[in-house]
Amino acid sequence: MAKKVESNEAIGNKQSTEPDRSARAMMVRGGIGGIGKSSFLVNVADAFSIASVPLDLLQIDDQTKIERMTGQPVTTIDVAVFRRSREDGWALQRAIAPFYNVVVGMPATGRWCAIEIAGGLSAVADDAFLSIDMAEEIEELRIAVDAHIVVVASEESVRHAALEAQRHALCFPGSRLVFILNNRYGPVRSFLNDVSVDLGKPVLRLLEEHATIVVRRVQPESIRLWENLGIRPSQIARWRVEGGYEKVCAETGLDRLEARLFASEIVGWSADIREQLIAIYPVLGGSDV
């Protein structure tokens, strides 16, 4: 289970102790690629859909995975456009405008939003946020932009995690930090205890000060099949309800035993993520598959 969000001073920001059901922006980041940001965001979108809470999806990336798997429109933000412009001094600000417009409109619309930042674009994205002084805007409108920082068991990922936390705190002071410990390459906490003190200790301290979600490891074959199917995890659960494992076999082409193992693994994995999200965002506790 995720830790309860407690009051702590971390990177200079005070964390809220009260459960907040008002709309928030969720930023999925991690500084590098291949660590499971998109898969986590698909699970976030699924949790919102199950709870019937409206969610807008955005990405600072050019992939199609999130839209394909969620079945929802995804607004793509091309922050790299400013690099190609030699005449428009506001190119960067114009590029980030879709995110800005969604976020500042949240108090009126009541809709949540979630945005994924591609691994190599974190610095560019943060420059964009700072260039339009979103910190002033979100404070005035009382909007929260929570960081969901994905970490895997690698030195590069751990190194970026601390940097991502610092950058987010600079761009969005006072916002909540949630660390997504993706155990796909091994237990992240164990790795943090095994690496050099200079590398592991700062992140371990952050994990003590902020909420965490642990994404358990599943078989790579199950993840690949799920991504190839291009569906929400809850759809697999519906197959089981509608037609049992025969339905799963028909949809996946697997034999019965493999279908059972696949469905049980992905549905259980996703349900575990959703349960931890609900612990942080109680609004997601409504409805069910």
N, C-alpha and C positions, 0 to 999 in steps of 0.2 A: 504494500500500500504506500501511497505517496505520503510524505510527511505533511502535517498541517502547516499552513503558512503562519509563521510566528513573527513577532516584532523583533527585528534585528537591525543593527547598523552594518550595512555591507556595501562596500565601494561608495560610502558616503550617502546611501539612500535608505530611508526608513520604509520597512515593509509593512503593509496593512495587516491587521489581525482580524478584521471583520470579513465574513463571507460576502462577496459582492456579486449581486445578480444583474447589475446594470451591464450594458453592452461594453465590450472591451475589444481592443485590437490585439491579435496574437501574432507575433513575429517569430517564425521558425528559422533559425540560423545556426551556423556551426563553423564557418570559416573555410571549410574544405568540402569537396564533393565525396560521394560514395559512402556516406555515414548514416543514411536512412532518413534524411529530412523529408523527402517526398512521401515515403511510406508512412511516416508519422503524421504528416499533414492529411493524407487520405483517411487515416484513422480519426483524426480530429473532425474532418468533414462528416464522416460517418456518425460519430457521436452526436454532432449537432443535428443531423438529419433524423436520427432515432428520437431525439428529444424534441423535435419540431421547433428548434430555435433557428431563426434565419441567420445565415452566414454568407458573407461575400468572400470570394477567394481571389487572391492576387499572387503574382509571382514576379520577382526580379530575376528572370531567367527566360529561356526561349524553348523549353521543353513542352511536350504535350501530355506527359504522363498523368499529371494531376487531373486535368480536364477529362482525359479518357477514362480514368478509373473512378472518378466521382460522378461523372455524368453532369457536372455543373459547369457553367461558363467560368473561365478563369481569365482575369484581366492581366495581360502581360505588360510589364513595364520595362522599356528599353533604356536603362540609365546610361548605357554606353553611347547613346546617340550624341551626347554632348562632346565626346571625343572627336566626332566626325564633323562637328560644326565649327567653322572658323569665323562666322559672322554673327551668330545668335548668342549674345552674352548670357541669355537666360535659358539656354538649351537644357542645362541640368535641372533647373527648377521646373521647366515645362515637362520634362521626362517623368519626374516624380509626381506630377499633378494628380494622376488617377488615385494614387494612394492617399495623397493629401485630401482630396475631395471626399473620398469614402470615410476617412477618419474624422474629419471635422463635421461631417454630416451625421455621425453616429448618434449624437444626442437627440437629433430630430427624428431619425429613422428607427432608432432602437435596434438596428441590425448590428451583429457582430461582424468582424472581418478577420481573416487570417492570411498572412502573406509569407511566402518562402523566399529567402534570399539565397541565390546560388553561391556555392562555395567561394568562387573567385571574385565575386562582386560585392563582398561585404564592405570593403573600404570605400568603394565608389558609392554604394548605397548610403553609407553613413555620411559621406560628404554631401550627398543630396539632402539628407534630413537636416543636417546642420545649416545648409545654405538657405533653407526656408525657415529656420528657427522654429521647428515644430515643438521644441520644449516650451516656448512661451505660449504657443497655441493650445497645447494639450492641458497646460496648467490653467489657462483661462477658461477652457470649456470643461475642465474636470474629466478628461478622457484618459484612460489607461492604455498604454501600449506595452503589453507583457512580452518579454523575451523568452522563447523556448529554445534553449541552447542545447543542441544535440552533441553528445560526446561518445566516442567509441574508445576501445582499448588500444590506442596507438599514441606515440609521443607527439606526433603532429597534431592530432585531434585535441589532446590535452593542452598543448601549447596554445592552440587557437581558442579553446574554451575560455580561458582567463582573459584573453584579449577581446573576445566577443562580449563578455560581460562588461568590461571597461568601456568599450565603445557604446554599447547600448545605454549604459548609465549616463554617458556624456550626452547622447542624443535625446534620451527620454528620462530625465532625472526623476527619481522616485517610483519608477515603474517596477513591477514585479519581475523577478527572474525565476525561471523554472528550468532546471537542468534535466535533460532527457538522456538517461544513461542507457545507451543502446548496447546490449551485450552480444551483438551479432559476432563479434570477433573475440569474445571472452568477457568475463566479469569486469566491468569498468572500475568498481571500487577496489577490487583486488589488484588490478593493474596500477592504480594510483598509489597504493601502498608499496608496490614493488619498484616503481621507477625512482629516479633520484629525488631527494627531498625538495630540491629547488623547483622541480617540475610538478611533483605530485601534491605537495603540502598546500600550496595556494588554492588549488582546485578542491581539495578535501575540505578546506576551510569554507569555501563557497558552498559546498554541499551541506555543511552544517548550518549555514546561515539562510539557506533558501530551500524552497520546495523542490522535490525531485520526483521524476517518473522513471521507473525502471522498465525498459523494454526487453523482455526476456528473449533469449535466442530460440529461433525455430530453424528447422532444416532449410538450408539454402534452396533445395529443390522445391519446397513448399512455397517459398517466397517467389521464386522464378515463375512457377505455375500460376500463382495468384496474380502476379503482375502481367503475365501473358494473357490471362483471362480478361484483365482490365475491368474489374468489378470491385464494388465495396465489399468488405468482409461480411457485412450484414446480409448481403445477397446469398452468400453461401449458407448462412443460417436459415434463410427463407427456403432454399432448396431442400434442406433437411426436413423442414416443417411441411412443405408442399408434397414431397414425394419420397422422403426418406433417402437412404444412400443410393437407391436406384436413380433418383433425380441427379444426385451429385455425379454418379457414373456417367449418365447421359450427357451432362453438361461439360464434363472434363475429359472424357475418354479414358478414365482410369478404371482399373478393375475394382471390385467392391472393397477389398482390404485397403488398397492404396487410397481410394476415395474416402474411406472412413478415417484413415490416418491424416490425410490432407485436410479434410473438413474440420476434424476435431482440433488439429493444431492451429489453423488459421483463425477459426472462430474463437477458440480459447485465448489465443494470443491477443486478438483484438479486444475481446471482452475485458481482459486484464488491463489493457491500456485505457479503455473507456472508464473502468472503475476508478482508476487513479486520476483521470481527468475530472470525474465527478467530485472527488475529494477536494479538488482545488476550485472547481467551478460548479457549485451545487445546482445551478440552473440546468445542467445537463442530466440531472437525475430523473427527468420525466420520461414517460412513455417507455416502450421497449420494442424489440424486433418482432 
